[in-house]
Amino acid sequence: MDPQKRDSRLRWNLLFQERGFMSVNRRKFSKEFKAKVALEAIKGQRTLNELAQEFGHPNQIGQWKKQALKSMPEVFGSGRDYEAERLEKERDRLYKKVGQLQIEVP
């Protein structure tokens, strides 16, 4: 981190602490927790505000839900790119052929 930014952040932390404000440290959530909350939001059995009372801010829960829905197709993908695999096999075959041709030419 840039020393100037670090000094600025330290000054703000001290100012907040002197005046009795909360710390400016951000909360960090595990990926398991985010997945659990996003799944609850996707189910739709409770509103975002009801979930927020238990888990945190409704905007954050909405973002986690959106991220989960966006990345879901990747979860169910085969994990293979068949076109890339085919091209790699073709490239290997051609390199082998070039190697054979170089050996045949004196």
C-alpha positions in Angstrom: 0.0 0.0 0.0 1.1 3.5 -0.8 2.7 5.1 2.4 0.7 8.2 1.9 -2.6 6.3 1.8 -1.6 4.3 4.8 -0.9 7.4 6.8 -4.2 8.9 5.7 -6.0 5.8 6.8 -4.3 5.8 10.1 -5.2 9.4 10.7 -8.9 8.7 9.9 -8.9 5.7 12.3 -7.5 7.8 15.1 -10.0 10.5 14.4 -12.9 8.1 14.5 -11.7 6.4 17.7 -11.2 9.8 19.4 -14.7 10.8 18.6 -16.2 7.5 19.6 -17.1 6.3 16.1 -16.9 2.8 15.0 -13.8 1.4 13.4 -13.5 1.7 9.7 -12.4 -1.9 9.3 -14.6 -3.8 6.9 -16.3 -7.1 7.8 -15.1 -10.1 5.9 -17.4 -13.0 5.1 -16.3 -16.5 4.2 -17.4 -17.9 0.8 -19.4 -20.6 2.6 -21.4 -17.9 4.5 -22.0 -15.9 1.3 -23.2 -19.1 -0.5 -25.5 -20.0 2.4 -27.0 -16.5 2.4 -27.3 -16.3 -1.4 -29.1 -19.6 -1.4 -31.6 -18.4 1.1 -32.2 -15.3 -1.0 -32.6 -17.4 -4.2 -35.2 -19.7 -2.4 -37.3 -16.6 -1.9 -39.0 -18.0 1.2 -38.1 -14.8 3.1 -37.7 -11.2 1.9 -34.3 -9.5 1.6 -35.2 -7.4 4.7 -36.0 -10.5 6.7 -32.7 -12.1 5.7 -30.9 -8.8 6.4 -32.1 -8.9 10.0 -30.3 -12.2 10.4 -27.4 -12.0 8.1 -26.5 -8.4 7.2 -27.3 -5.5 4.8 -30.0 -6.2 2.2 -27.9 -4.6 -0.6 -25.0 -7.0 0.2 -27.4 -10.0 0.2 -28.8 -8.9 -3.2 -25.3 -8.6 -4.6 -24.4 -12.1 -3.4 -27.6 -13.5 -4.9 -26.8 -11.8 -8.2 -23.3 -13.2 -8.2 -24.5 -16.7 -7.4 -27.1 -16.7 -10.2 -24.5 -15.3 -12.6 -21.9 -18.0 -11.8 -24.3 -21.0 -11.6 -23.9 -22.0 -15.3 -20.2 -22.4 -14.7 -20.8 -24.8 -11.8 -22.8 -27.1 -14.1 -20.4 -26.8 -17.0 -18.3 -29.8 -18.0 -15.1 -27.9 -17.1 -13.7 -28.8 -20.5 -13.4 -26.7 -23.6 -13.9 -29.3 -26.3 -12.8 -26.9 -29.1 -9.5 -26.1 -27.4 -8.9 -29.7 -26.8 -9.5 -30.5 -30.4 -7.2 -27.8 -31.6 -4.5 -29.0 -29.2 -4.7 -32.5 -30.6 -4.5 -31.1 -34.2 -1.5 -29.0 -33.3 0.3 -32.1 -31.7 -0.5 -34.1 -34.8 0.9 -31.5 -37.1 4.1 -31.1 -35.0 4.6 -34.8 -35.2 4.2 -34.7 -38.9 6.7 -31.8 -39.3 9.2 -33.8 -37.2 8.8 -36.8 -39.4 9.3 -34.7 -42.5 12.4 -33.1 -41.1 13.9 -36.6 -40.5 13.1 -37.7 -44.0 14.8 -34.7 -45.7 18.6 -35.2 -45.8 
